């Protein structure tokens, strides 16, 4: 079974969204990712993945 790149991308966003719903599982501080001024959990994960993508080429 081969998935299209768009399907993989949508699946990734879905998983990240599910992770963001329970972001407290991925942090040692209860208040992490709770303020509006800070970068969101979703943006943090996507930034890390983007940096890894750039370094893998």
BALOBA-1460 file (C-alpha; in Angstrom, 3 decimals):
// residues 57
<rec num="1" residu="x" x="0.000" y="0.000" z="0.000"/>
<rec num="2" residu="x" x="1.516" y="3.261" z="-1.124"/>
<rec num="3" residu="x" x="0.197" y="6.521" z="0.242"/>
<rec num="4" residu="x" x="0.363" y="9.796" z="-1.592"/>
<rec num="5" residu="x" x="2.533" y="12.548" z="-0.116"/>
<rec num="6" residu="x" x="-0.624" y="14.531" z="0.656"/>
<rec num="7" residu="x" x="-2.095" y="11.602" z="2.595"/>
<rec num="8" residu="x" x="1.116" y="11.213" z="4.613"/>
<rec num="9" residu="x" x="1.148" y="14.946" z="5.354"/>
<rec num="10" residu="x" x="-2.496" y="14.893" z="6.478"/>
<rec num="11" residu="x" x="-1.810" y="11.878" z="8.674"/>
<rec num="12" residu="x" x="1.183" y="13.631" z="10.247"/>
<rec num="13" residu="x" x="-0.892" y="16.734" z="11.018"/>
<rec num="14" residu="x" x="-3.599" y="14.531" z="12.517"/>
<rec num="15" residu="x" x="-1.105" y="12.787" z="14.811"/>
<rec num="16" residu="x" x="0.442" y="16.117" z="15.866"/>
<rec num="17" residu="x" x="-3.038" y="17.467" z="16.611"/>
<rec num="18" residu="x" x="-3.754" y="14.429" z="18.795"/>
<rec num="19" residu="x" x="-0.430" y="14.919" z="20.565"/>
<rec num="20" residu="x" x="-1.216" y="18.602" z="21.166"/>
<rec num="21" residu="x" x="-4.440" y="17.614" z="22.922"/>
<rec num="22" residu="x" x="-2.279" y="15.857" z="25.532"/>
<rec num="23" residu="x" x="0.825" y="18.057" z="25.396"/>
<rec num="24" residu="x" x="1.250" y="17.696" z="29.158"/>
<rec num="25" residu="x" x="2.527" y="14.149" z="28.478"/>
<rec num="26" residu="x" x="5.533" y="15.595" z="26.637"/>
<rec num="27" residu="x" x="6.616" y="18.229" z="29.148"/>
<rec num="28" residu="x" x="7.941" y="18.256" z="32.687"/>
<rec num="29" residu="x" x="6.158" y="21.535" z="33.477"/>
<rec num="30" residu="x" x="2.392" y="21.667" z="33.792"/>
<rec num="31" residu="x" x="2.271" y="25.223" z="32.443"/>
<rec num="32" residu="x" x="4.397" y="24.637" z="29.335"/>
<rec num="33" residu="x" x="2.689" y="25.652" z="26.079"/>
<rec num="34" residu="x" x="-0.129" y="27.345" z="27.994"/>
<rec num="35" residu="x" x="0.536" y="31.035" z="27.279"/>
<rec num="36" residu="x" x="-0.577" y="32.668" z="24.051"/>
<rec num="37" residu="x" x="2.711" y="34.546" z="23.554"/>
<rec num="38" residu="x" x="4.830" y="31.418" z="23.504"/>
<rec num="39" residu="x" x="5.199" y="29.110" z="20.558"/>
<rec num="40" residu="x" x="2.482" y="26.466" z="20.579"/>
<rec num="41" residu="x" x="3.115" y="22.766" z="20.999"/>
<rec num="42" residu="x" x="2.067" y="22.127" z="17.393"/>
<rec num="43" residu="x" x="4.384" y="24.839" z="16.049"/>
<rec num="44" residu="x" x="7.244" y="23.471" z="18.166"/>
<rec num="45" residu="x" x="6.840" y="19.951" z="16.770"/>
<rec num="46" residu="x" x="6.509" y="21.205" z="13.188"/>
<rec num="47" residu="x" x="9.608" y="23.404" z="13.615"/>
<rec num="48" residu="x" x="11.681" y="20.479" z="14.880"/>
<rec num="49" residu="x" x="10.517" y="18.285" z="12.004"/>
<rec num="50" residu="x" x="11.295" y="21.050" z="9.529"/>
<rec num="51" residu="x" x="14.821" y="21.456" z="10.931"/>
<rec num="52" residu="x" x="15.408" y="17.700" z="10.762"/>
<rec num="53" residu="x" x="14.209" y="17.627" z="7.165"/>
<rec num="54" residu="x" x="16.756" y="20.288" z="6.219"/>
<rec num="55" residu="x" x="19.618" y="18.464" z="7.895"/>
<rec num="56" residu="x" x="18.858" y="15.109" z="6.277"/>
<rec num="57" residu="x" x="19.695" y="16.205" z="2.750"/>
